[in-house]
Amino acid sequence: MLEVTTSRSINVVLFELAQVLNEERAALLALDATHIDALNIRKLGLDTELAAHTGDFSDSQKSCLQTLKQQLRNNLILLVHARDHIQARLGFEEPPIVPRPSAKPVVGGSRLNLRG
């Protein structure tokens, strides 16, 4: 049997990927693991379509790809934070320590006088 494949427009794939990333952000904020897993499957399919696209991207498509790249980074940060906090709640590791800015610099250790 011959498999018939239809190539979707790259703009359609980029638009759908943007929607998936927005849904993923909402699912990450809600800690909805089932929805996150389902979205990962959709992202994998869209990534395959995007990788199969041959040809040059227009300037607007390149700009869209840069925006999607930033959305992916933001979602990854959310995912890492969620993982760290869940592991801390389950007792696997300590919660992450977030440094707080101080009014005066902290100087530690001993000082050596080089002037003599």
C-alpha positions, 0 to 999 in steps of 0.5 A: 500500500502506498502511503499518501502524505500531504505536506502542510504549509510551514506557516500552518506548522509554525502557528500550530507549534505556537498554540501547543507551546501556549497550551504547554505553558498553561499545563506546566503552571497547573502541574497537569502531567497528563496534558503535558505528556499529550502535548509532548507527543504533539510537539514531537510530530510538529518537530518532525514536520518542521525538520522535513521542511526543505527550503529557505525560510522567509524573514517573518518565518525566521522571526516566528522561529526565534519567538518559538525558541524563546517560548521553548526556553521559558517552558523548559525553565518552568518544567525544571522549577516544577520538577525541583519543587516536586522532588523537594516535596517528595523528599528526594532533594532540598528545595532550590536556594534562590539568592537574594540581593543584599545591600552590602557585599559579603566579603569572606575569608582572610585578607593578605597585606601585600604592601609589607 
